[in-house]
Amino acid sequence: MSPAGSSTFRDGATTASCGEASYENSSALARALQRWLIGQVLRITGNPPIGVVLPNGEEVCGAEGVPVARVSIRDRAALWKLLMHCDLHFGDLYSENRVEIEGDLLAFLEAVYRTMDGSTSGRFRWWLQGKLPSLRTNSLAGSRKNIHHHYDIGNDFYRLWLDDQLLYTCAYYPTEHATLEQAQRAKMDYVCRKIWLRPGESVVEAGCGWGGLARHMARHYGARVKAFNISHEQIVYAREAARREGLDNRVEFIEDDYRNITGRFDAFVSVGMLEHVGRNHYGELGATVNRCLEKAGRGLLHSIGRDQPGEINAWIRRRIFPGAYPPTLREMTQVLEPWGFSVLDVENLRLHYAQTLRHWLDRFNAAEEEVERMFDPTFVRAWRLYLAGSLAGFTTGWLQLFQIVFTRAGLNAVPWTRSRLYIEEEPALGRPAIVAE
C-alpha cells in the first residue's frame, strides 16, 4: 500500500551515482512527503484516473490502470501552490504554462469531475474552507466592477467565437445536429413561446447582453422591450444594432442595474443574469419583479445552476467571473416565493448548454492565433480552460441549466399543455421557423 492510500507511485528517476547518493538520501524524505501530499489530493478528489508528474519526473497516479491524462508540474513552487489551494491555483498555473496537461484537456477535466461525488466534494470544500480571500460583492458598485471584468474586454474578442447575434447564453437545439446560429435563434423563439409573447405586449429584460433577445422579441413578436444591462460595451453595441435594424423605436437599451427598473410590464425575462446576482441579493431581484410585473404578467428565469448548494470554482470567481454563484433549483424559487408567484414550468437544459459550449470551444480554438494577437498566450490558455471546464461541468452533471416560467398567483389564462413549444410553427410576425437539417 502506497502512502497515498489507493493511489500508486511510479519512479521515473535513474539510479543515482555514488557522488549523488548523499543528496538523494537527504532529499528522500522531502520527495516522499510530496508524493504523499499529492496522493492525499487525489484521494479527496475520489482518485480520478489521472497521473500527476512531479518536477523531478516521479509520477503519482489515482485510479489503477492507464491514466486518461497526466498533469505535469513544472517547478516546485507550482507544486506547493497546488498543495496549498488547488482549486484556486491550478487555473493560474495552467494559464502560465507551469502546469501542463499531457493528453486531452476535456477528458482530464471530466475524469476529475466524475470522481468528485457529493461526499468527496464535501471533503474537498472542507479542505479549502477559509483559504480564499473575500472577493467583490454584488452591490450596485460591486456588480458594475464584476461585469466590467468579464464583458467589457472587447466585442471583437467575443465575435470570434459566439454566434452572429452575440448570444452568450445556453442555446436550444431542436436537433443535436443544429448549428450554433440555428440553436441560438431557436432559443430565442423558445423563450418567447414559453411566456406566450403576443404583439403589442411590453417586456422588461434584466441583463440583456448584446441585445439579441430584445431585438428578436421586437422584430418577430411585435413586443415593446426595455432592456437593462450594466456592461457599457454591450449597451453601446445593442443600441447601435437596434438603430441599424430600425428597431430603436421598439427597443430601449438602458445602462443601469436591475434594481433600478421602473414601470409596469406584461412580461419579465432574465436569461443568464441570475448567476451574477448572488444569494444575498435574491430578495432585491424578487422585489424588482414584483414591482414591475402587471397583474396578468408572466416571467422567465434562465440560469446556470447546481443540484447542491456550493461555491463556484475559486479560480473562476477570481479570474473569470467575480461575484458569480450558480443557484440550486430551490434557491432559484426563493427569488419568487416571498412574493407569491406561481411556478408553472421548470426545465433543465443541461445537455443543450454542453452542446453550446462544444461549439464555443471549437470556434475559440480555431481563432486561437487571433486571440493571442489581441491578448497574450496566458489569456488564451485561461479562456480555453474556462470553456473546457464549463463544458466538463455540464457533461458530468456538476452544472445544470434551469429555466423557470412563473406568473402571478391565480392567473388562469395560460396554455393547457406544453405542446405549443414543440410545434414547428411560424413566430407571431411570420419569420420562418428554425428547422435544423
VEXMIMI-219068 format. One record per residue (C-alpha): x, z negated, y negated. Coordinates in steps of 0.05 Angstrom, whole numbers, plus 32768, in hexadecimal, padded with zeros to 4 digits. Layout:
REM VEXMIMI-219068
<c1 X	c3 Z	c2 Y>
...
//
This chain:
REM VEXMIMI-219068
<c1 8000	c3 8000	c2 8000>
<c1 801D	c3 8014	c2 7FBD>
<c1 801D	c3 7FE5	c2 7F80>
<c1 7FE3	c3 800F	c2 7F63>
<c1 7FB2	c3 7FFD	c2 7F9B>
<c1 7F95	c3 803E	c2 7FB6>
<c1 7FC3	c3 806B	c2 7F8D>
<c1 8001	c3 808A	c2 7FAC>
<c1 8048	c3 8092	c2 7F91>
<c1 8076	c3 80CE	c2 7F97>
<c1 80BF	c3 80C9	c2 7F83>
<c1 80DC	c3 8109	c2 7F65>
<c1 811F	c3 80EA	c2 7F54>
<c1 815F	c3 80FD	c2 7F79>
<c1 818E	c3 80CB	c2 7F98>
<c1 81B8	c3 80AA	c2 7F62>
<c1 8203	c3 80B1	c2 7F63>
<c1 822E	c3 8073	c2 7F6A>
<c1 823C	c3 8072	c2 7F1F>
<c1 81F2	c3 8072	c2 7F11>
<c1 81E0	c3 803C	c2 7F43>
<c1 81E6	c3 8004	c2 7F12>
<c1 81B8	c3 8026	c2 7EE1>
<c1 8185	c3 8036	c2 7F17>
<c1 8184	c3 7FEF	c2 7F2F>
<c1 817A	c3 7FD3	c2 7EE9>
<c1 8141	c3 8003	c2 7EDA>
<c1 811E	c3 7FFE	c2 7F1D>
<c1 80F2	c3 7FC5	c2 7F06>
<c1 80DD	c3 7FEA	c2 7EC7>
<c1 80CD	c3 8029	c2 7EF0>
<c1 80A4	c3 8000	c2 7F22>
<c1 807E	c3 7FE0	c2 7EE9>
<c1 806E	c3 8024	c2 7ECB>
<c1 8056	c3 803E	c2 7F0E>
<c1 802B	c3 8000	c2 7F19>
<c1 800C	c3 8004	c2 7ED3>
<c1 7FFB	c3 804E	c2 7EDA>
<c1 7FDD	c3 803E	c2 7F1E>
<c1 7FB1	c3 800A	c2 7EFE>
<c1 7F98	c3 803D	c2 7ECB>
<c1 7F87	c3 806C	c2 7F03>
<c1 7F65	c3 8034	c2 7F2A>
<c1 7F37	c3 801F	c2 7EF1>
<c1 7F24	c3 8068	c2 7EE6>
<c1 7F0F	c3 806E	c2 7F2F>
<c1 7F4F	c3 808D	c2 7F4B>
<c1 7F41	c3 80D5	c2 7F37>
<c1 7F63	c3 810C	c2 7F5F>
<c1 7F9A	c3 8117	c2 7F2B>
<c1 7FE4	c3 8109	c2 7F27>
<c1 8009	c3 80E8	c2 7EEE>
<c1 8052	c3 80FE	c2 7EE6>
<c1 807C	c3 80CA	c2 7EC2>
<c1 80B5	c3 80DD	c2 7E92>
<c1 80E9	c3 80D4	c2 7EC9>
<c1 80C6	c3 8104	c2 7EF8>
<c1 80A4	c3 80D1	c2 7F25>
<c1 805B	c3 80DD	c2 7F34>
<c1 8022	c3 80AC	c2 7F3F>
<c1 7FE3	c3 80C8	c2 7F5F>
<c1 7F9C	c3 80B0	c2 7F60>
<c1 7F73	c3 80C8	c2 7F9C>
<c1 7F94	c3 80DF	c2 7FDC>
<c1 7FA0	c3 8129	c2 7FE4>
<c1 7FB7	c3 8160	c2 7FB6>
<c1 7FA9	c3 8150	c2 7F6D>
<c1 7F7B	c3 8181	c2 7F48>
<c1 7FAA	c3 817B	c2 7F0C>
<c1 7FE6	c3 8153	c2 7EF3>
<c1 7FF2	c3 812E	c2 7EB2>
<c1 803B	c3 8133	c2 7E9E>
<c1 8051	c3 80FE	c2 7E6D>
<c1 808C	c3 8118	c2 7E44>
<c1 80AB	c3 80D8	c2 7E29>
<c1 80A9	c3 808C	c2 7E33>
<c1 8089	c3 807F	c2 7DF0>
<c1 804F	c3 80AC	c2 7E05>
<c1 804A	c3 8086	c2 7E46>
<c1 8043	c3 8043	c2 7E23>
<c1 8010	c3 805E	c2 7DF3>
<c1 7FE6	c3 8074	c2 7E2E>
<c1 7FED	c3 8030	c2 7E4F>
<c1 7FDA	c3 800D	c2 7E0F>
<c1 7F9C	c3 8037	c2 7DFF>
<c1 7F92	c3 8074	c2 7E2A>
<c1 7F4D	c3 8082	c2 7E0D>
<c1 7F69	c3 808B	c2 7DC7>
<c1 7FB0	c3 80A4	c2 7DD0>
<c1 7FA7	c3 80D8	c2 7E07>
<c1 7F87	c3 8108	c2 7DD6>
<c1 7FBE	c3 8100	c2 7DA2>
<c1 7FF5	c3 8106	c2 7DD6>
<c1 7FD6	c3 8144	c2 7DF5>
<c1 7FCD	c3 8163	c2 7DB0>
<c1 8017	c3 8155	c2 7DA0>
<c1 802C	c3 8173	c2 7DE4>
<c1 804A	c3 8130	c2 7DF9>
<c1 8019	c3 8130	c2 7E33>
<c1 800E	c3 8171	c2 7E59>
<c1 7FDA	c3 8183	c2 7E8C>
<c1 7FF6	c3 81AA	c2 7EC7>
<c1 7FBA	c3 81CF	c2 7EE2>
<c1 7F75	c3 81DC	c2 7EC7>
<c1 7F63	c3 81B0	c2 7E8C>
<c1 7F19	c3 81B1	c2 7E9A>
<c1 7F23	c3 81A0	c2 7EE4>
<c1 7F4F	c3 8166	c2 7ED0>
<c1 7F1B	c3 814A	c2 7E9F>
<c1 7EE2	c3 8153	c2 7ED0>
<c1 7F0A	c3 812F	c2 7F07>
<c1 7F14	c3 80F3	c2 7EDA>
<c1 7ECB	c3 80F1	c2 7EC2>
<c1 7EAF	c3 80F7	c2 7F09>
<c1 7ED6	c3 80BA	c2 7F23>
<c1 7EC4	c3 808E	c2 7EE8>
<c1 7E7F	c3 8077	c2 7EFF>
<c1 7E59	c3 803F	c2 7EDE>
<c1 7E84	c3 8006	c2 7EFB>
<c1 7EC8	c3 8026	c2 7EEE>
<c1 7EB5	c3 803B	c2 7EA8>
<c1 7E9E	c3 7FF5	c2 7E9A>
<c1 7EE2	c3 7FDA	c2 7EAF>
<c1 7F03	c3 8010	c2 7E85>
<c1 7EDB	c3 7FFB	c2 7E47>
<c1 7EED	c3 7FB2	c2 7E54>
<c1 7F37	c3 7FC5	c2 7E57>
<c1 7F33	c3 7FE9	c2 7E14>
<c1 7F06	c3 7FB7	c2 7DF1>
<c1 7F1E	c3 7FA3	c2 7DAD>
<c1 7F58	c3 7FD4	c2 7DAB>
<c1 7F39	c3 8009	c2 7D7D>
<c1 7F3E	c3 7FFA	c2 7D33>
<c1 7EFC	c3 7FFD	c2 7D0D>
<c1 7EE8	c3 8042	c2 7CF6>
<c1 7EBD	c3 805B	c2 7CBC>
<c1 7E74	c3 8048	c2 7CC0>
<c1 7E39	c3 8076	c2 7CB5>
<c1 7E26	c3 805A	c2 7C71>
<c1 7E14	c3 808D	c2 7C3B>
<c1 7E5D	c3 8092	c2 7C26>
<c1 7E7A	c3 808B	c2 7C6C>
<c1 7E4D	c3 80C2	c2 7C88>
<c1 7E66	c3 80F3	c2 7C53>
<c1 7EAE	c3 80E4	c2 7C66>
<c1 7E9F	c3 80E9	c2 7CB0>
<c1 7E7B	c3 812C	c2 7CAA>
<c1 7EB0	c3 8149	c2 7C7B>
<c1 7EE5	c3 8137	c2 7CAF>
<c1 7EC6	c3 8166	c2 7CE3>
<c1 7E9A	c3 819A	c2 7CC1>
<c1 7EBF	c3 81AA	c2 7C81>
<c1 7EFF	c3 81C5	c2 7CA1>
<c1 7EED	c3 820D	c2 7C93>
<c1 7EB3	c3 823B	c2 7CA5>
<c1 7EE4	c3 8271	c2 7CBA>
<c1 7EFC	c3 8244	c2 7CF2>
<c1 7EB6	c3 823A	c2 7D0E>
<c1 7EA7	c3 8284	c2 7D08>
<c1 7EDD	c3 8291	c2 7D3C>
<c1 7EB7	c3 8271	c2 7D76>
<c1 7E6F	c3 8261	c2 7D63>
<c1 7E36	c3 8294	c2 7D66>
<c1 7E24	c3 82C3	c2 7D2D>
<c1 7DF5	c3 828E	c2 7D0E>
<c1 7E29	c3 8256	c2 7D11>
<c1 7DFE	c3 8229	c2 7D3B>
<c1 7E28	c3 81ED	c2 7D50>
<c1 7DF6	c3 81CC	c2 7D7F>
<c1 7DDF	c3 81D6	c2 7DC7>
<c1 7DC3	c3 821B	c2 7DD5>
<c1 7D88	c3 8228	c2 7E04>
<c1 7D94	c3 825A	c2 7E3C>
<c1 7D55	c3 827F	c2 7E55>
<c1 7D83	c3 8295	c2 7E8E>
<c1 7DC9	c3 827F	c2 7E9F>
<c1 7DE2	c3 82C4	c2 7E8E>
<c1 7DCA	c3 82C4	c2 7E46>
<c1 7DFE	c3 82CF	c2 7E10>
<c1 7E0E	c3 8299	c2 7DDE>
<c1 7DE9	c3 82BF	c2 7DA7>
<c1 7DAC	c3 82C9	c2 7DD3>
<c1 7DAC	c3 8280	c2 7DE7>
<c1 7DB2	c3 8266	c2 7DA0>
<c1 7D78	c3 8291	c2 7D88>
<c1 7D50	c3 827A	c2 7DC5>
<c1 7D61	c3 8231	c2 7DB2>
<c1 7D44	c3 823B	c2 7D6C>
<c1 7D05	c3 8259	c2 7D89>
<c1 7D01	c3 8221	c2 7DBB>
<c1 7D04	c3 81EC	c2 7D84>
<c1 7CCE	c3 8210	c2 7D5C>
<c1 7CA1	c3 8215	c2 7D99>
<c1 7CAB	c3 81CC	c2 7DAB>
<c1 7C90	c3 81B7	c2 7D67>
<c1 7C5D	c3 81F1	c2 7D6A>
<c1 7C72	c3 8208	c2 7D25>
<c1 7C40	c3 8233	c2 7D00>
<c1 7C44	c3 8260	c2 7CC2>
<c1 7C3E	c3 823C	c2 7C80>
<c1 7C52	c3 81F8	c2 7C9A>
<c1 7C88	c3 81CE	c2 7C7A>
<c1 7CC5	c3 81B5	c2 7C9F>
<c1 7CFC	c3 8185	c2 7C8D>
<c1 7D3D	c3 818B	c2 7CB4>
<c1 7D6F	c3 8151	c2 7CB5>
<c1 7DB5	c3 816A	c2 7CC1>
<c1 7DAF	c3 81B6	c2 7CBC>
<c1 7DF6	c3 81CD	c2 7CCA>
<c1 7E00	c3 8213	c2 7CAF>
<c1 7DB5	c3 821D	c2 7CA8>
<c1 7DA6	c3 824B	c2 7CE2>
<c1 7D6A	c3 8226	c2 7CFC>
<c1 7D4B	c3 821C	c2 7CB7>
<c1 7D51	c3 8266	c2 7CA8>
<c1 7D35	c3 8277	c2 7CED>
<c1 7CF8	c3 824C	c2 7CE2>
<c1 7CEB	c3 826D	c2 7C9E>
<c1 7CF8	c3 82B4	c2 7CB4>
<c1 7CD6	c3 82B6	c2 7CF8>
<c1 7CA2	c3 827E	c2 7CF3>
<c1 7C8E	c3 8281	c2 7CAA>
<c1 7CA0	c3 8239	c2 7C9C>
<c1 7CB6	c3 821A	c2 7C5A>
<c1 7CF5	c3 81F1	c2 7C68>
<c1 7D1D	c3 81BC	c2 7C44>
<c1 7D5F	c3 81B1	c2 7C68>
<c1 7D8E	c3 8177	c2 7C5A>
<c1 7DD9	c3 8173	c2 7C69>
<c1 7E15	c3 814E	c2 7C4C>
<c1 7E49	c3 8182	c2 7C5F>
<c1 7E59	c3 81A7	c2 7C1F>
<c1 7E77	c3 81E5	c2 7C41>
<c1 7E3B	c3 81EC	c2 7C6F>
<c1 7E09	c3 81E6	c2 7C36>
<c1 7E2D	c3 821A	c2 7C0C>
<c1 7E2D	c3 824A	c2 7C47>
<c1 7DE3	c3 823C	c2 7C57>
<c1 7DCD	c3 8248	c2 7C0F>
<c1 7DF3	c3 828A	c2 7C0B>
<c1 7DD8	c3 82A1	c2 7C4E>
<c1 7D90	c3 8291	c2 7C38>
<c1 7D9A	c3 82B7	c2 7BF6>
<c1 7DB9	c3 82F2	c2 7C1B>
<c1 7D7F	c3 82F4	c2 7C4D>
<c1 7D49	c3 82ED	c2 7C17>
<c1 7D33	c3 82A9	c2 7C30>
<c1 7D47	c3 827D	c2 7BF6>
<c1 7CFE	c3 8279	c2 7BDF>
<c1 7CEA	c3 825B	c2 7C22>
<c1 7D27	c3 8231	c2 7C35>
<c1 7D47	c3 81FC	c2 7C08>
<c1 7D8A	c3 81E0	c2 7C1E>
<c1 7D98	c3 819C	c2 7C01>
<c1 7DDD	c3 817B	c2 7C01>
<c1 7DC6	c3 8134	c2 7C0E>
<c1 7DC0	c3 80FE	c2 7C42>
<c1 7D83	c3 80FA	c2 7C71>
<c1 7D74	c3 80B5	c2 7C53>
<c1 7D64	c3 80D6	c2 7C11>
<c1 7D2F	c3 8106	c2 7C2C>
<c1 7CF0	c3 8106	c2 7C02>
<c1 7CAD	c3 812A	c2 7C07>
<c1 7C7B	c3 8133	c2 7C40>
<c1 7C82	c3 8167	c2 7C77>
<c1 7C5C	c3 8182	c2 7CB3>
<c1 7C99	c3 817E	c2 7CE0>
<c1 7CDB	c3 8158	c2 7CE3>
<c1 7D16	c3 8177	c2 7D09>
<c1 7D5A	c3 815B	c2 7D17>
<c1 7D88	c3 8183	c2 7D45>
<c1 7DCC	c3 8165	c2 7D51>
<c1 7DCC	c3 8131	c2 7D1A>
<c1 7DB9	c3 80F1	c2 7D3E>
<c1 7DFE	c3 80ED	c2 7D5E>
<c1 7E19	c3 80E0	c2 7D17>
<c1 7DE6	c3 80AD	c2 7D01>
<c1 7E00	c3 8070	c2 7D26>
<c1 7DD7	c3 803A	c2 7D49>
<c1 7DD6	c3 800D	c2 7D0C>
<c1 7DB2	c3 8042	c2 7CE4>
<c1 7D7B	c3 8057	c2 7D14>
<c1 7D4A	c3 802D	c2 7CEB>
<c1 7D5B	c3 8055	c2 7CAD>
<c1 7D50	c3 8097	c2 7CD1>
<c1 7D0E	c3 807F	c2 7CEE>
<c1 7CF6	c3 8068	c2 7CA9>
<c1 7D08	c3 80AC	c2 7C8C>
<c1 7CE0	c3 80D0	c2 7CC2>
<c1 7CA5	c3 80A2	c2 7CB7>
<c1 7CA8	c3 80AB	c2 7C6C>
<c1 7CAA	c3 80F7	c2 7C6C>
<c1 7C7D	c3 810B	c2 7CA6>
<c1 7C35	c3 811E	c2 7C9A>
<c1 7BFB	c3 80FD	c2 7CBF>
<c1 7BF8	c3 8138	c2 7CF0>
<c1 7C43	c3 8141	c2 7CF0>
<c1 7C70	c3 8150	c2 7D2B>
<c1 7CBA	c3 8147	c2 7D35>
<c1 7CF5	c3 8157	c2 7D61>
<c1 7D36	c3 8130	c2 7D6D>
<c1 7D6E	c3 8155	c2 7D90>
<c1 7DAD	c3 812D	c2 7DA0>
<c1 7DE8	c3 8127	c2 7DCE>
<c1 7DDC	c3 80E8	c2 7DF6>
<c1 7DF1	c3 80BC	c2 7E30>
<c1 7DD0	c3 809B	c2 7E6B>
<c1 7DEF	c3 8058	c2 7E5C>
<c1 7E02	c3 803B	c2 7E18>
<c1 7E4B	c3 803E	c2 7E05>
<c1 7E7A	c3 8056	c2 7DD0>
<c1 7E92	c3 809E	c2 7DD0>
<c1 7EDC	c3 80AB	c2 7DE1>
<c1 7F09	c3 8087	c2 7DAF>
<c1 7F33	c3 80C5	c2 7DA0>
<c1 7EF4	c3 80EE	c2 7D92>
<c1 7EDD	c3 80B9	c2 7D61>
<c1 7F21	c3 80B5	c2 7D40>
<c1 7F35	c3 80FD	c2 7D3C>
<c1 7EF9	c3 812A	c2 7D45>
<c1 7EB6	c3 8108	c2 7D37>
<c1 7EBE	c3 80C8	c2 7D0E>
<c1 7E80	c3 809D	c2 7D12>
<c1 7E63	c3 80C2	c2 7D4E>
<c1 7E37	c3 809E	c2 7D81>
<c1 7E0E	c3 80C2	c2 7DB7>
<c1 7DD0	c3 8098	c2 7DC4>
<c1 7DAC	c3 808A	c2 7E05>
<c1 7D65	c3 80A3	c2 7E0C>
<c1 7D4C	c3 805C	c2 7E01>
<c1 7D75	c3 8057	c2 7DC1>
<c1 7D59	c3 8099	c2 7DA8>
<c1 7D12	c3 807F	c2 7DB0>
<c1 7D25	c3 8043	c2 7D86>
<c1 7D26	c3 8072	c2 7D4B>
<c1 7CDC	c3 807F	c2 7D56>
<c1 7CBD	c3 8041	c2 7D76>
<c1 7CBD	c3 8012	c2 7D38>
<c1 7C93	c3 8045	c2 7D13>
<c1 7C5F	c3 8051	c2 7D49>
<c1 7C71	c3 8099	c2 7D59>
<c1 7C5A	c3 80B6	c2 7D9C>
<c1 7C8D	c3 80D9	c2 7DC8>
<c1 7C6D	c3 8117	c2 7DE6>
<c1 7CA6	c3 813A	c2 7E09>
<c1 7CED	c3 8129	c2 7E20>
<c1 7D1D	c3 815C	c2 7E3C>
<c1 7D66	c3 8159	c2 7E51>
<c1 7D8D	c3 819A	c2 7E44>
<c1 7DCF	c3 8181	c2 7E5F>
<c1 7DE1	c3 81C0	c2 7E86>
<c1 7DCE	c3 81EB	c2 7E4A>
<c1 7E01	c3 81C6	c2 7E20>
<c1 7E36	c3 81CF	c2 7E57>
<c1 7E29	c3 821A	c2 7E55>
<c1 7E2C	c3 821A	c2 7E09>
<c1 7E70	c3 81F7	c2 7E0B>
<c1 7E8A	c3 8229	c2 7E3E>
<c1 7E7B	c3 8261	c2 7E0D>
<c1 7E9A	c3 823A	c2 7DD3>
<c1 7ED9	c3 8229	c2 7DFA>
<c1 7EE2	c3 8270	c2 7E12>
<c1 7EDC	c3 828A	c2 7DCB>
<c1 7F0A	c3 8254	c2 7DB0>
<c1 7F3F	c3 8264	c2 7DE3>
<c1 7F39	c3 82AE	c2 7DD3>
<c1 7F45	c3 829E	c2 7D89>
<c1 7F7E	c3 826E	c2 7D96>
<c1 7FB2	c3 8295	c2 7D70>
<c1 7F86	c3 829C	c2 7D32>
<c1 7F74	c3 8252	c2 7D34>
<c1 7FBE	c3 8241	c2 7D38>
<c1 7FCB	c3 826C	c2 7CFA>
<c1 7F94	c3 8247	c2 7CD6>
<c1 7FAD	c3 8202	c2 7CEA>
<c1 7FE5	c3 81F2	c2 7D1C>
<c1 7FF2	c3 81EB	c2 7D67>
<c1 7FDE	c3 81A1	c2 7D66>
<c1 7F9A	c3 81B3	c2 7D4A>
<c1 7F90	c3 81E9	c2 7D7F>
<c1 7FA0	c3 81B8	c2 7DB7>
<c1 7F74	c3 8182	c2 7D99>
<c1 7F37	c3 81AF	c2 7D94>
<c1 7F42	c3 81CD	c2 7DD8>
<c1 7F42	c3 8186	c2 7DF5>
<c1 7F04	c3 8174	c2 7DCD>
<c1 7EDC	c3 81B1	c2 7DE4>
<c1 7EF4	c3 81AC	c2 7E2D>
<c1 7EE7	c3 8161	c2 7E2E>
<c1 7EA1	c3 816B	c2 7E13>
<c1 7E94	c3 81A0	c2 7E48>
<c1 7EAD	c3 8171	c2 7E7E>
<c1 7E80	c3 813A	c2 7E62>
<c1 7E42	c3 8165	c2 7E6C>
<c1 7E55	c3 8184	c2 7EAF>
<c1 7E62	c3 813F	c2 7ECD>
<c1 7E25	c3 811C	c2 7EAE>
<c1 7E4C	c3 80EF	c2 7E7F>
<c1 7E27	c3 8110	c2 7E45>
<c1 7DDF	c3 8126	c2 7E3F>
<c1 7DB8	c3 814F	c2 7E0E>
<c1 7D74	c3 8132	c2 7DFD>
<c1 7D3A	c3 8153	c2 7DD8>
<c1 7D00	c3 8127	c2 7DC5>
<c1 7CBF	c3 8141	c2 7DA7>
<c1 7C94	c3 810E	c2 7D83>
<c1 7C56	c3 8109	c2 7D57>
<c1 7C2E	c3 80D5	c2 7D31>
<c1 7C06	c3 80A9	c2 7D60>
<c1 7BC2	c3 80C5	c2 7D73>
<c1 7BCF	c3 810D	c2 7D61>
<c1 7BA3	c3 8135	c2 7D91>
<c1 7BAF	c3 817C	c2 7D77>
<c1 7BE9	c3 8188	c2 7DA6>
<c1 7BF3	c3 81BA	c2 7DDF>
<c1 7BD7	c3 81A5	c2 7E22>
<c1 7C13	c3 81BE	c2 7E4A>
<c1 7C5B	c3 81D3	c2 7E40>
<c1 7C4E	c3 821A	c2 7E59>
<c1 7C53	c3 8239	c2 7E14>
<c1 7C9C	c3 8226	c2 7E11>
<c1 7CAD	c3 8256	c2 7E4A>
<c1 7C80	c3 8292	c2 7E3B>
<c1 7CA7	c3 82D0	c2 7E25>
<c1 7C7E	c3 82D8	c2 7DE5>
<c1 7C8F	c3 82EE	c2 7D9F>
<c1 7C9A	c3 82BA	c2 7D6A>
<c1 7C65	c3 82B0	c2 7D34>
<c1 7C7D	c3 82E9	c2 7D07>
<c1 7C8C	c3 831C	c2 7D3C>
<c1 7CD6	c3 8318	c2 7D4C>
<c1 7CE2	c3 8331	c2 7D93>
<c1 7CEB	c3 82FA	c2 7DC6>
<c1 7D31	c3 82EC	c2 7DDF>
<c1 7D37	c3 8306	c2 7E26>
<c1 7D7B	c3 8301	c2 7E47>
<c1 7D8F	c3 833D	c2 7E71>
//
